[in-house]
Amino acid sequence: MKKILKGLLGVILGIVVGLCSMKLILWLVDGGKPIVESATEGTDYGLLALSILLALVWLVVTVMIHLVLHEAGHLVMGLLTGYRFLSFRVFKLTLAKTDEGLKWKRYHIAGTGGQCLMELPKDQDVNTAPWFWYNAGGILMNVLLVLVAILVLRTTGLGIAGFSFFVMLAFVGIVMALMNGIPMLAGGVGNDAHNIMTLWRHPELRQYFVRTLQMAGQLTRGRRLKEMPEEWFVDKPVTEDSPPLEIGNRVNFMTMLEDQGRLDEALKVGEDLMSLGKKLPQIYQLEVGGERVMLELLTSNRTEVVEELWTSTVEKYTVMNSNYSPIKCAVLFTYELLFHHDKEKAETYSQSLQLHQDKYAMTGEARTAISLVETARDVDARSQQSL
């Protein structure tokens, strides 16, 4: 019932925002002439149908435009404040900077349509690192497009196609600016405004923001977490009130232990995270849940624990994202090999990992995943010898 009410509230809020946005655009363009005035003048249903069709077409087009230019806004403001280009993603297509130059990769994060990742130098002082303009760049770009659209509408005589395009450009821009400019969380992932608010209020968290970007840069270039400076990984437990940046740091710490082969320690961190229950943001429940299953199988291998953790939701999420996250392939390989003892099915995930290791956006993560697959093979071999 709570989910239904939450969904209805979202629909109602969307309608209100849409109507207010359209009314604002009309007011800015023609002084706010009431729409209902046209109802008394007769209706051209052919023109009305064409207008609706154009609006739907332009809606798709302008969403794409705003999405791409939103990420371009992060890119421009990042470059202007000392960041270096790392990757640019629209939906699942990613252009990443590697040691061999620019490469097309595949990547996806649930709940996002795009992402522009940039990095700071390895010796960057985390206390003086710029953070505001990089996070604000996308919002500023959406607002700029809204202003351009309104300027064109007010100063140019357009036909129905041009008029509807710029109206939709302004409308979508207002909605996206609000979605990114009002601090909020979606599945535990903060939007741009939430990141800005958090980093402004909590300067001590800026180190996690900087380190996450630096880790992403190294992973994209093929470095494993265990090959990065240990001071990048802060051993700080989290609580129910911990912000997403702290939780993300804890997940990175768990994965670093995993990569170093300290599996029992990594399992303990995973258990601590999952003990937060529903207080742990959903995206982290799914991410940590899958890796905790793998760690359990590689260490204690308690059947009842695996059965409890490997829910249909975790399984579906892991399978769906195995095309973009190599660690998910390692999780699935380990699960099939050590729990179901289905070597044939397990090998399909190993082969997929080997085949696509250069296509993953984070090739360093792919190296870690391959190592974990070999660890699972060793565990299985020892298990067979003990029978």
C-alpha positions as CSV (number, residue, x, y, z in Angstrom):
1,M,0.0,0.0,0.0
2,K,2.8,2.3,0.9
3,K,4.5,1.7,-2.5
4,I,1.2,2.4,-4.3
5,L,0.7,5.7,-2.5
6,K,4.2,6.7,-3.2
7,G,3.7,5.9,-6.9
8,L,0.5,7.9,-7.0
9,L,2.2,10.8,-5.3
10,G,5.0,10.7,-7.9
11,V,2.4,10.8,-10.8
12,I,0.5,13.7,-9.2
13,L,3.7,15.6,-8.6
14,G,4.8,15.0,-12.2
15,I,1.5,16.3,-13.5
16,V,1.7,19.4,-11.3
17,V,5.2,20.1,-12.4
18,G,4.3,19.5,-16.0
19,L,1.3,21.8,-16.0
20,C,3.2,24.5,-14.0
21,S,6.1,24.3,-16.4
22,M,3.9,24.6,-19.5
23,K,2.0,27.5,-18.0
24,L,5.3,29.2,-17.2
25,I,6.5,28.8,-20.7
26,L,3.3,30.2,-22.2
27,W,3.4,33.1,-19.8
28,L,7.1,33.9,-20.8
29,V,6.3,33.6,-24.5
30,D,2.9,35.5,-24.9
31,G,2.2,37.1,-21.5
32,G,0.2,34.3,-20.2
33,K,-2.9,34.2,-22.5
34,P,-5.2,31.6,-20.9
35,I,-5.4,28.4,-22.9
36,V,-9.1,28.2,-22.4
37,E,-9.7,31.3,-24.6
38,S,-9.1,29.1,-27.7
39,A,-11.9,26.8,-26.7
40,T,-14.5,29.4,-27.6
41,E,-13.0,30.0,-31.0
42,G,-13.5,26.5,-32.4
43,T,-11.1,23.7,-32.6
44,D,-9.1,22.5,-35.6
45,Y,-8.8,18.8,-34.7
46,G,-6.4,18.1,-37.5
47,L,-4.1,20.8,-36.2
48,L,-4.6,19.6,-32.6
49,A,-3.7,16.0,-33.6
50,L,-0.6,17.3,-35.4
51,S,0.4,19.3,-32.4
52,I,0.1,16.3,-30.1
53,L,2.1,14.1,-32.5
54,L,4.9,16.7,-32.7
55,A,4.9,17.2,-29.0
56,L,5.5,13.5,-28.5
57,V,8.2,13.3,-31.1
58,W,10.0,16.4,-29.7
59,L,9.6,15.1,-26.2
60,V,11.9,12.1,-27.0
61,V,14.3,14.3,-29.0
62,T,14.6,17.0,-26.3
63,V,15.0,14.5,-23.5
64,M,18.0,13.1,-25.5
65,I,19.4,16.6,-26.1
66,H,19.1,17.6,-22.4
67,L,20.6,14.3,-21.3
68,V,23.7,14.7,-23.5
69,L,24.2,18.4,-22.8
70,H,23.6,17.9,-19.0
71,E,26.6,15.5,-19.0
72,A,28.4,17.9,-21.3
73,G,27.8,20.6,-18.6
74,H,29.6,18.4,-16.1
75,L,32.4,18.0,-18.6
76,V,32.9,21.7,-19.4
77,M,32.8,22.8,-15.7
78,G,35.0,20.0,-14.7
79,L,37.7,20.9,-17.3
80,L,37.5,24.6,-16.3
81,T,38.2,23.7,-12.6
82,G,41.1,21.3,-13.1
83,Y,39.5,18.0,-13.7
84,R,40.6,15.6,-16.5
85,F,38.3,13.7,-18.8
86,L,37.7,10.1,-17.9
87,S,34.5,8.8,-19.5
88,F,31.3,10.0,-21.0
89,R,28.2,7.8,-20.9
90,V,24.8,8.1,-22.5
91,F,22.5,5.2,-21.5
92,K,24.8,2.1,-22.0
93,L,27.3,3.5,-24.5
94,T,30.5,4.9,-22.9
95,L,33.5,6.7,-24.4
96,A,36.4,6.1,-21.9
97,K,39.9,7.3,-21.8
98,T,42.4,4.4,-21.4
99,D,46.2,4.1,-21.6
100,E,45.7,3.2,-25.3
101,G,43.5,6.3,-25.9
102,L,39.8,6.7,-26.3
103,K,37.8,3.5,-26.4
104,W,34.1,2.6,-26.7
105,K,33.0,0.7,-23.7
106,R,29.7,-0.5,-22.2
107,Y,28.5,0.5,-18.8
108,H,25.2,1.1,-16.9
109,I,24.1,2.2,-13.5
110,A,20.5,1.5,-12.6
111,G,18.3,4.6,-12.4
112,T,20.6,6.8,-14.5
113,G,20.5,7.8,-18.2
114,G,24.0,9.1,-18.4
115,Q,27.2,10.0,-16.6
116,C,30.3,12.1,-17.1
117,L,33.2,10.9,-14.9
118,M,36.3,13.0,-14.5
119,E,39.3,12.6,-12.3
120,L,41.8,14.7,-10.4
121,P,45.5,14.1,-10.2
122,K,46.7,11.3,-7.9
123,D,48.5,13.8,-5.6
124,Q,45.4,16.1,-5.3
125,D,44.9,17.4,-1.8
126,V,41.4,16.2,-0.9
127,N,40.8,19.2,1.3
128,T,41.3,21.7,-1.5
129,A,39.9,19.8,-4.4
130,P,37.2,21.7,-6.3
131,W,33.8,20.1,-6.1
132,F,31.0,22.7,-6.6
133,W,31.2,23.6,-10.3
134,Y,31.7,20.0,-11.5
135,N,28.5,18.9,-9.7
136,A,26.6,22.0,-10.7
137,G,27.6,22.0,-14.4
138,G,24.7,19.7,-15.5
139,I,22.1,21.8,-13.9
140,L,23.5,25.0,-15.3
141,M,23.5,23.5,-18.8
142,N,19.8,22.5,-18.5
143,V,18.9,26.1,-17.3
144,L,20.9,27.6,-20.1
145,L,18.9,25.5,-22.7
146,V,15.7,26.6,-21.1
147,L,16.7,30.3,-21.4
148,V,17.8,29.8,-25.0
149,A,14.5,28.1,-25.9
150,I,12.4,30.9,-24.3
151,L,14.5,33.6,-26.0
152,V,13.9,31.9,-29.4
153,L,10.1,31.6,-28.7
154,R,9.8,35.2,-27.7
155,T,11.9,36.7,-30.6
156,T,11.3,34.4,-33.5
157,G,8.2,33.7,-35.6
158,L,8.1,29.9,-35.8
159,G,5.8,27.4,-37.5
160,I,4.0,24.7,-35.6
161,A,7.0,22.3,-35.8
162,G,9.5,24.9,-34.6
163,F,7.2,26.3,-31.9
164,S,6.4,22.8,-30.4
165,F,10.1,21.9,-30.5
166,F,11.3,24.9,-28.5
167,V,8.3,24.6,-26.1
168,M,9.3,21.0,-25.4
169,L,13.0,22.0,-25.1
170,A,12.0,24.5,-22.4
171,F,9.6,22.1,-20.7
172,V,12.0,19.2,-20.5
173,G,14.8,21.6,-19.3
174,I,12.7,22.9,-16.5
175,V,11.8,19.4,-15.4
176,M,15.4,18.1,-15.6
177,A,16.7,21.2,-13.8
178,L,14.2,20.6,-11.0
179,M,15.0,16.9,-10.8
180,N,18.7,17.6,-10.5
181,G,18.5,20.9,-8.7
182,I,16.3,19.8,-5.8
183,P,18.4,17.7,-3.4
184,M,17.0,14.1,-3.4
185,L,18.0,10.5,-3.3
186,A,16.9,7.8,-5.8
187,G,17.6,4.3,-4.6
188,G,20.4,5.6,-2.4
189,V,22.1,7.6,-5.2
190,G,22.2,11.3,-4.7
191,N,21.4,13.7,-7.5
192,D,23.7,16.7,-8.3
193,A,22.1,19.0,-5.8
194,H,22.2,16.4,-3.1
195,N,26.0,15.9,-3.7
196,I,26.5,19.7,-3.6
197,M,24.5,20.0,-0.3
198,T,26.4,17.1,1.3
199,L,29.8,18.3,0.3
200,W,29.0,21.8,1.5
201,R,27.7,20.8,4.8
202,H,30.2,18.0,5.5
203,P,33.7,19.0,4.3
204,E,35.1,15.8,5.9
205,L,33.2,13.8,3.2
206,R,35.0,15.5,0.3
207,Q,37.8,13.0,0.6
208,Y,35.4,10.2,-0.4
209,F,34.2,12.2,-3.4
210,V,37.8,12.8,-4.6
211,R,38.9,9.2,-3.9
212,T,36.0,7.7,-5.7
213,L,36.8,9.6,-8.9
214,Q,40.5,8.7,-8.6
215,M,39.6,5.1,-8.1
216,A,37.4,5.2,-11.2
217,G,40.2,6.7,-13.2
218,Q,42.6,3.9,-12.2
219,L,40.1,1.2,-12.7
220,T,39.4,2.5,-16.2
221,R,43.1,2.3,-17.0
222,G,43.2,-1.3,-15.9
223,R,44.6,-0.9,-12.3
224,R,43.1,-3.2,-9.6
225,L,42.1,-1.7,-6.2
226,K,44.9,-3.6,-4.5
227,E,47.4,-1.7,-6.8
228,M,46.2,1.7,-5.6
229,P,47.5,3.6,-2.6
230,E,46.1,2.1,0.7
231,E,45.4,5.6,2.1
232,W,42.6,5.9,-0.5
233,F,40.6,3.3,1.4
234,V,39.4,4.5,4.8
235,D,38.4,1.8,7.3
236,K,35.3,3.6,8.7
237,P,32.2,1.6,9.7
238,V,28.8,3.0,8.8
239,T,25.6,3.4,10.6
240,E,21.9,3.9,9.6
241,D,22.5,7.7,9.4
242,S,25.6,7.5,7.2
243,P,25.4,9.5,4.0
244,P,25.8,7.8,0.6
245,L,29.4,8.9,0.3
246,E,30.4,7.2,3.5
247,I,28.5,4.0,2.5
248,G,30.2,4.1,-0.9
249,N,33.6,4.4,0.8
250,R,32.7,1.3,2.9
251,V,31.8,-0.7,-0.2
252,N,35.1,0.3,-1.8
253,F,36.9,-0.8,1.3
254,M,35.2,-4.2,1.2
255,T,36.0,-4.6,-2.5
256,M,39.7,-3.7,-1.8
257,L,39.9,-6.4,0.9
258,E,38.3,-8.8,-1.6
259,D,40.9,-7.9,-4.2
260,Q,43.7,-8.4,-1.8
261,G,42.5,-11.9,-1.0
262,R,41.4,-11.0,2.6
263,L,38.1,-12.7,2.0
264,D,37.1,-13.3,5.7
265,E,37.7,-9.6,6.4
266,A,35.7,-8.6,3.3
267,L,32.9,-10.9,4.4
268,K,32.8,-9.2,7.8
269,V,32.5,-5.8,6.2
270,G,29.7,-7.1,3.9
271,E,27.8,-8.5,6.9
272,D,28.1,-5.2,8.8
273,L,26.7,-3.4,5.8
274,M,23.8,-5.8,5.3
275,S,23.0,-5.7,9.0
276,L,21.6,-2.2,8.4
277,G,18.7,-3.9,6.6
278,K,16.3,-1.5,4.9
279,K,18.3,1.4,6.2
280,L,20.9,0.5,3.7
281,P,20.0,2.2,0.4
282,Q,18.5,-0.2,-2.2
283,I,21.3,0.1,-4.7
284,Y,23.8,-0.9,-2.0
285,Q,21.6,-3.8,-0.8
286,L,21.7,-5.2,-4.3
287,E,25.4,-4.6,-4.9
288,V,26.6,-5.8,-1.5
289,G,24.1,-8.6,-1.4
290,G,25.5,-10.3,-4.5
291,E,29.1,-10.0,-3.4
292,R,28.3,-11.2,0.1
293,V,26.9,-14.4,-1.4
294,M,30.2,-14.9,-3.3
295,L,32.3,-14.2,-0.2
296,E,30.2,-16.6,1.8
297,L,30.7,-19.3,-0.8
298,L,34.4,-18.7,-0.9
299,T,34.8,-18.8,2.9
300,S,32.3,-20.4,5.3
301,N,30.0,-21.7,2.6
302,R,26.9,-22.0,4.8
303,T,24.0,-23.2,2.7
304,E,21.3,-21.6,4.8
305,V,23.1,-18.2,4.6
306,V,23.4,-18.4,0.8
307,E,19.7,-19.4,0.5
308,E,18.7,-16.4,2.6
309,L,20.8,-13.9,0.8
310,W,20.3,-15.1,-2.8
311,T,16.8,-13.7,-3.2
312,S,15.1,-13.4,-6.6
313,T,15.7,-9.7,-6.6
314,V,19.4,-10.0,-6.0
315,E,19.6,-12.7,-8.6
316,K,17.7,-10.7,-11.2
317,Y,19.8,-7.6,-10.5
318,T,23.1,-9.5,-10.7
319,V,22.2,-11.3,-14.0
320,M,20.9,-8.1,-15.6
321,N,24.1,-6.2,-14.8
322,S,26.6,-8.9,-15.5
323,N,26.9,-7.5,-19.0
324,Y,28.3,-4.2,-17.6
325,S,29.9,-5.2,-14.3
326,P,32.6,-8.0,-14.4
327,I,32.3,-8.6,-10.7
328,K,28.7,-9.8,-11.3
329,C,30.1,-12.5,-13.7
330,A,32.4,-13.6,-10.9
331,V,29.5,-13.7,-8.4
332,L,27.4,-15.8,-10.8
333,F,30.3,-18.1,-11.7
334,T,30.9,-18.7,-8.0
335,Y,27.3,-19.3,-7.2
336,E,26.8,-21.8,-10.0
337,L,30.1,-23.7,-9.3
338,L,30.1,-23.8,-5.5
339,F,26.4,-23.8,-4.7
340,H,24.6,-25.6,-7.6
341,H,27.8,-27.5,-8.6
342,D,26.9,-26.8,-12.2
343,K,30.3,-26.4,-13.9
344,E,28.8,-26.1,-17.4
345,K,26.7,-23.2,-16.5
346,A,29.4,-21.6,-14.4
347,E,31.8,-21.7,-17.4
348,T,29.4,-19.6,-19.5
349,Y,30.0,-16.7,-17.1
350,S,33.7,-17.3,-17.1
351,Q,33.7,-17.3,-20.9
352,S,31.6,-14.2,-21.0
353,L,34.0,-12.5,-18.7
354,Q,37.1,-13.5,-20.7
355,L,35.4,-12.5,-24.0
356,H,34.3,-9.1,-22.9
357,Q,37.0,-8.1,-20.5
358,D,38.3,-5.3,-22.8
359,K,34.8,-4.0,-23.3
360,Y,34.0,-3.3,-19.7
361,A,34.4,0.3,-18.7
362,M,36.4,-0.6,-15.7
363,T,39.0,-3.0,-17.0
364,G,40.7,-3.1,-13.6
365,E,37.5,-4.5,-12.2
366,A,37.6,-7.2,-14.9
367,R,41.1,-8.2,-13.8
368,T,39.8,-8.6,-10.2
369,A,36.8,-10.6,-11.4
370,I,39.1,-13.0,-13.3
371,S,41.2,-13.5,-10.2
372,L,38.0,-14.2,-8.1
373,V,36.9,-16.8,-10.7
374,E,40.3,-18.6,-10.2
375,T,39.9,-18.4,-6.5
376,A,36.5,-20.1,-6.8
377,R,38.1,-22.8,-9.0
378,D,40.7,-23.4,-6.3
379,V,38.0,-23.7,-3.6
380,D,36.1,-26.2,-5.7
381,A,39.2,-28.2,-6.4
382,R,40.0,-28.4,-2.6
383,S,36.4,-29.4,-1.9
384,Q,36.6,-32.2,-4.4
385,Q,39.9,-33.5,-3.0
386,S,38.4,-33.6,0.5
387,L,35.5,-35.8,-0.6
